[in-house]
Amino acid sequence: MARNTYESPFNARYASSEMLELFSPDTKFKTWRILWIALAEAEKELGLNITDEQIAELKAFKDDINYETAEKFEKETRHDVMSHVHAYGAQCEKAKGIIHLGATSCYVGDNTDVIIYSNALKLIKSKVLSVLSKLSRFAEKYKDMPTLGFTHYQPAQLVTVGKRACLWIQDLLLDVEELDFVLSTLRLLGSKGTTGTQASFLDLFDGNHEKVKLLEKLIAQKIGFENVMPVSGQTYTRKQDSRIVNALSSVAQSCYKFSNDMRLLANLKELEEPFEKKQIGSSAMAYKRNPMRCERISSLARYVIVDALNPAITASTQWFERTLDDSANRRISIPEAFLAVDAILNIYNNIADGIVVYPKIINKRVMGELPFMATENILMEAVKRGGDRQELHERIRVHSMEAARMVKEEGKENDLIERISRDPVFGLSLKELNSVLSPENFIGRSSEQVTEFLNEHVKPLLSKNNVVENHIELKA
């Protein structure tokens, strides 16, 4: 590895080898050749003077990219597509005259992008589904464990650890819906020509419009696509790019939410991300267990969310049939959005595979706040026994304020229940009051909601997609 030149952190630290390969020059240029072969085959089938021998020659060199020759031609032509046309032709003496016949650069450029984005979206979806599977197991395991709920990051009614995990899962379910929609509506550019009119192909087929239309369908079928842009300029509309990266941003948003919740819970010492035996949390504070994986998710997710502006602005500023101010931006912003979300999901999978739970800390916090939450139940029980509702409400208010003051100002334990047991107005013993304080009495339908949600929504989706979980080791 060269250490005196810049290297993208996505290559060195974050993205998976599968995603890096998808966006590699090798994948791009091999896909160009697949598209040139599909074009030649379709043109031959529709009657152009192209031979089986020429197509066989193209196929023989499909994966053998002569990069040095292409680089030599590019220095002369200053054109990346034409340099590869010439390089391919240098290998295919018989077929060189029919390579790229009737096409413009965007035929290989845009169609290749769509093919790569399609495969990358499928990889992203598979990793989202893997996270869903792992979180589902976690939610099922902890569906009955009461934990303190928070609104405004202030103590609220109890939920369960598993129910909270279902909030993370539901966000990801929406992301799968979005990914499926984008995948199902993804369209190739097709074979449109320089301004989208297909004039060059109309000339090749002597004005036969039906053959020009069929050419596009045949090419799409040969590379496994059903949909082609019905109209275009020289490029497909950059709205498609915006839709793709918005879906990636949506995934990033869900992961960001999870990572923030985990960071807050780590501070409360209730949940933690996995922590390796020899992992160092801080160079100065040896005792620390920083939530560095979740922090990395937060950091990368922020990048993706902001990056979604790039294709939005590009789509809105294209002139007429095309301008080239999209090219450099797309070359960076779209691949790096994929690489970032890939990295985020690798981390999320790693965390979801080994979330650490501390039940005693969770229960301690629950019991510290539960007396305040139990006051309504206590009030109702005392009224049943003949007490005056308004008087009891006022007594509870006074006791609650004093108990809260002692906790906040003097650092003492919450003694609200003891205070109420000593107040004769309530007529309830400490034993009777403590029987009310079972956390399971305050979780509502949390357990049932987890079971119903997993059985009705999550498991069918995982089964439909034949999900296979993989343990993911992160790069150092």
C-alpha positions as CSV (number, residue, x, y, z in Angstrom):
1,M,0.0,0.0,0.0
2,A,1.4,3.4,-1.0
3,R,1.6,5.6,2.1
4,N,2.5,8.8,0.4
5,T,-0.7,9.3,-1.5
6,Y,-4.3,9.8,-0.3
7,E,-6.4,6.7,0.1
8,S,-10.2,6.8,0.7
9,P,-11.1,5.6,4.2
10,F,-13.8,3.5,2.6
11,N,-11.1,1.4,1.0
12,A,-8.8,1.2,4.0
13,R,-11.2,1.0,6.9
14,Y,-14.9,0.9,6.3
15,A,-16.5,-0.7,3.2
16,S,-16.7,-4.4,2.4
17,S,-14.7,-6.2,-0.3
18,E,-18.0,-7.0,-2.1
19,M,-19.1,-3.4,-2.3
20,L,-15.6,-2.2,-3.2
21,E,-15.5,-4.7,-6.1
22,L,-18.9,-3.6,-7.4
23,F,-17.6,0.0,-7.8
24,S,-14.2,-1.0,-9.1
25,P,-12.8,0.0,-12.5
26,D,-12.7,-3.7,-13.4
27,T,-16.4,-4.2,-12.8
28,K,-17.2,-1.0,-14.8
29,F,-15.1,-1.9,-17.9
30,K,-16.2,-5.5,-17.9
31,T,-19.8,-4.3,-17.8
32,W,-19.1,-2.0,-20.8
33,R,-18.0,-5.0,-22.8
34,I,-21.2,-7.0,-21.7
35,L,-23.2,-4.1,-23.0
36,W,-21.3,-3.9,-26.3
37,I,-21.8,-7.6,-26.8
38,A,-25.6,-7.3,-26.0
39,L,-25.8,-4.4,-28.5
40,A,-24.0,-6.4,-31.2
41,E,-26.2,-9.5,-30.6
42,A,-29.4,-7.5,-30.7
43,E,-28.4,-5.7,-33.9
44,K,-27.5,-9.0,-35.5
45,E,-30.8,-10.6,-34.5
46,L,-32.6,-7.6,-36.1
47,G,-30.8,-8.0,-39.4
48,L,-27.6,-5.9,-39.4
49,N,-24.6,-7.4,-41.1
50,I,-22.9,-8.8,-38.0
51,T,-21.5,-12.3,-37.9
52,D,-21.4,-15.0,-35.3
53,E,-17.7,-15.0,-35.6
54,Q,-17.5,-11.4,-34.7
55,I,-19.7,-11.9,-31.6
56,A,-17.7,-14.9,-30.6
57,E,-14.5,-12.8,-30.8
58,L,-16.1,-10.1,-28.6
59,K,-17.1,-12.8,-26.0
60,A,-13.6,-14.3,-26.0
61,F,-12.1,-11.0,-24.7
62,K,-15.1,-10.0,-22.5
63,D,-13.1,-10.3,-19.2
64,D,-9.6,-9.6,-20.6
65,I,-9.3,-5.8,-20.2
66,N,-6.1,-4.6,-21.9
67,Y,-5.7,-1.6,-19.6
68,E,-2.3,-0.4,-20.9
69,T,-3.7,-0.2,-24.4
70,A,-6.7,1.7,-23.2
71,E,-4.6,4.2,-21.2
72,K,-2.4,4.7,-24.3
73,F,-5.5,5.5,-26.4
74,E,-7.0,7.8,-23.7
75,K,-3.8,10.0,-23.8
76,E,-4.4,10.5,-27.5
77,T,-8.2,10.8,-27.5
78,R,-8.9,12.3,-24.1
79,H,-12.1,10.2,-24.1
80,D,-12.5,7.3,-21.8
81,V,-15.2,5.4,-23.7
82,M,-13.5,5.7,-27.1
83,S,-10.2,4.7,-25.6
84,H,-11.8,1.4,-24.5
85,V,-13.6,1.0,-27.8
86,H,-10.2,1.1,-29.5
87,A,-8.6,-1.1,-26.9
88,Y,-11.3,-3.7,-27.4
89,G,-10.9,-3.4,-31.1
90,A,-7.2,-4.0,-30.8
91,Q,-8.0,-7.4,-29.3
92,C,-10.9,-8.2,-31.7
93,E,-9.6,-7.6,-35.3
94,K,-12.7,-9.0,-36.9
95,A,-15.2,-7.3,-34.7
96,K,-13.6,-3.9,-34.2
97,G,-15.8,-2.3,-36.9
98,I,-19.0,-3.2,-35.2
99,I,-18.2,-2.3,-31.6
100,H,-20.4,0.5,-30.2
101,L,-22.3,0.6,-33.5
102,G,-24.9,3.4,-33.4
103,A,-24.3,4.1,-29.7
104,T,-23.1,7.1,-27.8
105,S,-20.9,7.1,-24.6
106,C,-23.9,7.1,-22.3
107,Y,-25.0,3.8,-23.7
108,V,-22.2,2.1,-21.8
109,G,-21.8,4.8,-19.1
110,D,-25.4,5.2,-17.9
111,N,-26.5,1.6,-18.4
112,T,-23.4,0.3,-16.5
113,D,-24.2,2.6,-13.7
114,V,-27.8,1.3,-13.4
115,I,-26.5,-2.3,-13.5
116,I,-24.0,-1.6,-10.7
117,Y,-26.5,0.4,-8.6
118,S,-29.0,-2.5,-8.9
119,N,-26.5,-5.0,-7.6
120,A,-25.3,-2.6,-4.9
121,L,-28.9,-2.0,-3.7
122,K,-29.5,-5.8,-3.5
123,L,-26.3,-6.1,-1.4
124,I,-27.6,-3.3,0.9
125,K,-31.0,-4.9,1.2
126,S,-29.4,-8.3,2.1
127,K,-27.4,-6.6,4.9
128,V,-30.5,-4.8,6.2
129,L,-32.4,-8.1,6.3
130,S,-29.5,-9.6,8.2
131,V,-29.7,-6.9,10.8
132,L,-33.5,-7.4,11.0
133,S,-33.0,-11.1,11.7
134,K,-30.5,-10.5,14.5
135,L,-32.6,-7.7,16.1
136,S,-35.6,-10.0,15.9
137,R,-33.9,-12.7,18.0
138,F,-32.9,-10.0,20.5
139,A,-36.4,-8.6,20.6
140,E,-37.9,-12.0,21.2
141,K,-35.4,-12.9,23.9
142,Y,-36.1,-9.7,25.9
143,K,-39.7,-9.1,25.0
144,D,-40.8,-9.5,28.7
145,M,-37.9,-7.6,30.4
146,P,-39.3,-4.3,31.8
147,T,-37.2,-1.2,31.2
148,L,-37.8,2.5,31.8
149,G,-39.3,4.3,28.8
150,F,-38.2,7.8,28.0
151,T,-40.0,10.7,26.4
152,H,-37.9,13.9,26.0
153,Y,-35.2,11.8,27.6
154,Q,-37.2,12.0,30.8
155,P,-38.5,9.0,32.7
156,A,-41.8,7.8,31.3
157,Q,-44.0,4.7,31.5
158,L,-42.3,1.3,31.3
159,V,-41.7,-0.6,28.1
160,T,-39.7,-3.7,27.6
161,V,-36.2,-4.1,26.2
162,G,-37.6,-6.2,23.4
163,K,-40.4,-3.7,22.6
164,R,-37.8,-0.9,22.2
165,A,-35.8,-3.1,19.8
166,C,-39.0,-3.4,17.7
167,L,-38.8,0.4,17.2
168,W,-35.4,-0.1,15.5
169,I,-36.8,-3.0,13.5
170,Q,-39.8,-1.1,12.3
171,D,-37.6,1.6,10.8
172,L,-35.6,-1.0,8.9
173,L,-38.8,-2.6,7.6
174,L,-39.7,0.8,6.1
175,D,-36.3,0.9,4.5
176,V,-36.8,-2.6,3.0
177,E,-40.0,-1.3,1.4
178,E,-38.2,1.7,0.0
179,L,-35.3,-0.5,-1.4
180,D,-37.8,-2.9,-2.9
181,F,-39.7,0.0,-4.6
182,V,-36.5,1.5,-6.0
183,L,-35.3,-1.9,-7.2
184,S,-38.6,-2.6,-8.9
185,T,-38.7,0.7,-10.7
186,L,-35.0,1.0,-11.7
187,R,-34.8,1.7,-15.4
188,L,-31.9,1.4,-17.9
189,L,-31.2,4.2,-20.2
190,G,-31.5,1.8,-23.1
191,S,-30.2,2.7,-26.5
192,K,-31.3,6.3,-27.1
193,G,-28.5,8.1,-29.0
194,T,-27.0,11.5,-28.6
195,T,-30.1,13.5,-27.7
196,G,-32.5,10.6,-26.9
197,T,-34.1,10.5,-30.3
198,Q,-32.6,7.2,-31.4
199,A,-31.8,8.8,-34.8
200,S,-28.5,6.9,-35.3
201,F,-30.3,3.6,-34.8
202,L,-33.2,4.7,-37.1
203,D,-30.5,5.2,-39.8
204,L,-29.0,1.8,-39.1
205,F,-32.3,0.1,-39.6
206,D,-33.3,2.1,-42.6
207,G,-36.1,4.0,-40.9
208,N,-37.7,0.9,-39.3
209,H,-39.1,2.2,-36.1
210,E,-40.3,-1.2,-34.8
211,K,-36.8,-2.6,-35.0
212,V,-35.4,0.4,-33.1
213,K,-37.9,-0.2,-30.4
214,L,-37.2,-3.9,-30.3
215,L,-33.5,-3.3,-30.1
216,E,-33.9,-1.6,-26.8
217,K,-36.1,-4.4,-25.4
218,L,-33.6,-7.1,-26.6
219,I,-30.6,-5.4,-25.0
220,A,-32.5,-5.0,-21.7
221,Q,-33.5,-8.7,-21.7
222,K,-30.0,-9.8,-22.4
223,I,-28.7,-8.1,-19.3
224,G,-31.6,-9.1,-17.1
225,F,-33.7,-5.9,-17.0
226,E,-37.3,-5.4,-17.7
227,N,-37.6,-1.6,-17.5
228,V,-36.0,1.0,-19.8
229,M,-36.6,4.8,-19.6
230,P,-39.4,5.5,-22.1
231,V,-37.9,8.9,-23.0
232,S,-34.6,10.5,-22.2
233,G,-32.1,13.1,-23.3
234,Q,-28.6,11.8,-23.8
235,T,-28.6,10.5,-20.2
236,Y,-31.4,9.0,-18.1
237,T,-33.0,11.5,-15.9
238,R,-30.8,12.2,-12.8
239,K,-34.0,12.0,-10.8
240,Q,-33.3,8.3,-10.7
241,D,-30.0,8.9,-9.0
242,S,-31.7,11.1,-6.4
243,R,-34.3,8.4,-5.7
244,I,-31.5,5.8,-5.2
245,V,-29.5,7.9,-2.8
246,N,-32.6,9.0,-0.9
247,A,-33.2,5.3,-0.2
248,L,-29.7,5.0,1.1
249,S,-30.2,8.1,3.2
250,S,-33.3,6.4,4.6
251,V,-31.3,3.4,5.7
252,A,-28.7,5.7,7.2
253,Q,-31.4,7.6,9.2
254,S,-32.6,4.3,10.7
255,C,-29.1,3.2,11.7
256,Y,-28.4,6.7,13.1
257,K,-31.4,6.5,15.4
258,F,-30.3,3.0,16.7
259,S,-26.8,4.2,17.3
260,N,-27.9,7.2,19.2
261,D,-30.2,5.1,21.4
262,M,-27.4,2.7,22.1
263,R,-25.0,5.5,23.0
264,L,-27.5,6.9,25.5
265,L,-28.2,3.4,26.9
266,A,-24.4,2.8,27.2
267,N,-24.2,5.9,29.4
268,L,-27.0,4.5,31.5
269,K,-25.0,1.2,31.7
270,E,-28.1,-0.7,30.6
271,L,-27.0,-1.9,27.1
272,E,-23.6,-1.9,25.4
273,E,-22.2,-2.8,22.1
274,P,-19.8,-5.8,22.0
275,F,-16.5,-5.0,23.6
276,E,-13.5,-7.2,22.7
277,K,-11.3,-8.7,25.4
278,K,-8.3,-6.6,24.5
279,Q,-10.1,-3.6,23.1
280,I,-9.0,-0.2,24.4
281,G,-11.7,2.3,25.1
282,S,-9.5,5.3,25.8
283,S,-5.8,6.0,25.6
284,A,-5.9,8.0,28.8
285,M,-8.8,6.5,30.8
286,A,-8.2,2.8,30.9
287,Y,-11.5,1.9,32.5
288,K,-13.6,3.3,29.7
289,R,-15.8,1.3,27.3
290,N,-16.7,3.9,24.7
291,P,-19.5,3.1,22.2
292,M,-17.1,3.6,19.3
293,R,-18.9,1.4,16.9
294,C,-22.2,3.2,17.4
295,E,-20.3,6.5,17.2
296,R,-18.9,5.4,13.8
297,I,-22.5,4.6,12.6
298,S,-23.5,8.1,13.7
299,S,-20.6,9.7,11.9
300,L,-21.0,7.8,8.6
301,A,-24.8,8.2,8.7
302,R,-24.5,11.9,9.0
303,Y,-22.3,11.9,5.9
304,V,-24.8,9.9,3.8
305,I,-27.8,12.1,4.9
306,V,-25.9,15.2,3.8
307,D,-24.6,13.4,0.6
308,A,-28.2,12.9,-0.5
309,L,-28.2,16.6,-1.5
310,N,-25.7,15.9,-4.2
311,P,-27.9,13.9,-6.6
312,A,-30.9,16.2,-5.7
313,I,-29.0,19.3,-6.8
314,T,-27.6,17.5,-9.9
315,A,-31.0,16.4,-11.0
316,S,-32.4,19.8,-10.7
317,T,-29.6,21.6,-12.5
318,Q,-29.3,19.6,-15.7
319,W,-29.8,21.6,-18.9
320,F,-32.1,20.4,-21.7
321,E,-30.9,17.1,-23.1
322,R,-27.7,17.0,-21.0
323,T,-24.8,18.9,-19.5
324,L,-21.6,17.4,-18.2
325,D,-21.6,19.1,-14.8
326,D,-23.2,15.9,-13.4
327,S,-20.3,13.6,-14.2
328,A,-17.6,14.4,-11.6
329,N,-20.2,14.8,-8.9
330,R,-21.9,11.4,-9.7
331,R,-18.5,9.7,-9.9
332,I,-17.9,10.6,-6.2
333,S,-21.3,11.1,-4.4
334,I,-23.2,8.0,-5.5
335,P,-20.5,5.3,-5.0
336,E,-19.5,6.8,-1.7
337,A,-23.1,6.8,-0.5
338,F,-23.2,3.1,-1.2
339,L,-19.8,2.5,0.4
340,A,-20.8,4.4,3.5
341,V,-24.1,2.6,3.9
342,D,-22.4,-0.7,3.4
343,A,-19.9,0.2,6.2
344,I,-22.8,1.3,8.4
345,L,-24.6,-2.0,8.0
346,N,-21.5,-4.0,8.5
347,I,-21.1,-2.3,11.9
348,Y,-24.8,-2.6,12.7
349,N,-24.7,-6.3,11.9
350,N,-21.7,-6.7,14.2
351,I,-23.4,-4.9,17.1
352,A,-26.8,-6.6,16.7
353,D,-24.9,-9.9,16.8
354,G,-23.8,-9.3,20.4
355,I,-25.7,-6.5,22.2
356,V,-24.7,-6.7,25.9
357,V,-27.6,-6.4,28.4
358,Y,-27.3,-5.6,32.1
359,P,-30.6,-6.7,33.7
360,K,-29.7,-5.7,37.3
361,I,-28.9,-2.1,36.3
362,I,-32.1,-2.0,34.2
363,N,-34.2,-3.2,37.1
364,K,-32.6,-0.8,39.5
365,R,-33.5,2.1,37.4
366,V,-37.0,0.8,36.9
367,M,-37.5,0.4,40.7
368,G,-36.1,3.9,41.3
369,E,-38.8,5.5,39.1
370,L,-41.7,3.0,39.6
371,P,-43.1,4.5,42.8
372,F,-44.0,7.7,40.9
373,M,-45.6,5.7,38.1
374,A,-47.5,3.5,40.6
375,T,-49.3,6.5,42.2
376,E,-52.4,6.3,40.0
377,N,-52.8,2.6,40.9
378,I,-52.3,3.4,44.6
379,L,-54.9,6.2,44.3
380,M,-57.5,3.9,42.8
381,E,-56.9,1.2,45.4
382,A,-57.2,3.7,48.3
383,V,-60.5,5.1,46.8
384,K,-61.9,1.6,46.5
385,R,-61.3,1.3,50.3
386,G,-63.4,4.4,51.0
387,G,-60.9,7.2,50.6
388,D,-61.6,10.7,49.2
389,R,-60.1,10.9,45.7
390,Q,-59.3,14.6,45.8
391,E,-57.7,14.4,49.3
392,L,-55.7,11.4,48.3
393,H,-54.5,13.1,45.1
394,E,-53.2,16.0,47.1
395,R,-51.5,13.8,49.6
396,I,-49.8,11.9,46.8
397,R,-48.7,15.1,45.2
398,V,-47.1,16.4,48.4
399,H,-45.4,13.1,49.1
400,S,-44.1,12.8,45.5
401,M,-42.6,16.3,45.5
402,E,-40.8,15.7,48.8
403,A,-39.5,12.3,47.7
404,A,-38.3,13.7,44.4
405,R,-36.6,16.6,46.3
406,M,-34.8,14.1,48.5
407,V,-33.6,12.1,45.5
408,K,-32.4,15.1,43.5
409,E,-31.0,17.4,46.3
410,E,-29.7,14.9,48.8
411,G,-29.0,11.9,46.7
412,K,-31.2,9.6,48.7
413,E,-33.2,6.6,47.5
414,N,-36.8,7.1,46.4
415,D,-38.9,6.6,49.6
416,L,-42.3,7.6,48.2
417,I,-43.8,4.2,49.0
418,E,-42.6,4.3,52.6
419,R,-44.1,7.8,53.0
420,I,-47.5,6.6,51.7
421,S,-47.4,3.5,53.9
422,R,-47.0,5.8,56.9
423,D,-49.8,8.1,55.9
424,P,-53.1,6.8,57.6
425,V,-55.2,8.5,55.0
426,F,-54.4,5.7,52.5
427,G,-54.9,2.8,54.8
428,L,-52.4,0.6,52.9
429,S,-49.6,-1.3,54.4
430,L,-46.0,-1.4,53.0
431,K,-46.5,-5.0,52.0
432,E,-49.7,-4.1,50.1
433,L,-48.1,-1.2,48.4
434,N,-45.0,-3.3,47.4
435,S,-47.4,-5.8,45.7
436,V,-48.5,-3.0,43.4
437,L,-44.8,-2.3,42.5
438,S,-44.3,-5.3,40.2
439,P,-42.8,-3.9,37.0
440,E,-44.7,-6.4,34.9
441,N,-47.9,-4.6,35.9
442,F,-46.8,-1.5,34.1
443,I,-45.6,-2.7,30.6
444,G,-49.0,-2.7,29.0
445,R,-49.1,-4.9,25.9
446,S,-45.3,-4.7,25.3
447,S,-44.7,-8.4,25.3
448,E,-47.8,-9.2,23.2
449,Q,-46.9,-6.4,20.7
450,V,-43.4,-7.9,20.2
451,T,-44.8,-11.3,19.5
452,E,-47.5,-10.0,17.2
453,F,-45.1,-7.7,15.4
454,L,-42.5,-10.4,14.8
455,N,-44.9,-13.1,13.7
456,E,-47.1,-10.9,11.5
457,H,-44.5,-8.6,9.9
458,V,-40.9,-9.5,10.4
459,K,-40.7,-13.3,10.2
460,P,-42.8,-13.5,6.9
461,L,-40.4,-10.9,5.3
462,L,-37.3,-12.8,6.5
463,S,-38.8,-16.1,5.3
464,K,-39.8,-14.6,1.9
465,N,-36.2,-13.4,1.4
466,N,-34.5,-16.6,2.6
467,V,-32.3,-14.6,5.0
468,V,-29.0,-16.0,6.0
469,E,-27.2,-14.4,8.9
470,N,-23.5,-13.8,8.8
471,H,-21.2,-12.7,11.6
472,I,-19.3,-9.7,10.4
473,E,-15.8,-9.0,11.6
474,L,-15.0,-5.4,11.3
475,K,-11.8,-3.9,9.8
476,A,-9.4,-2.6,12.5
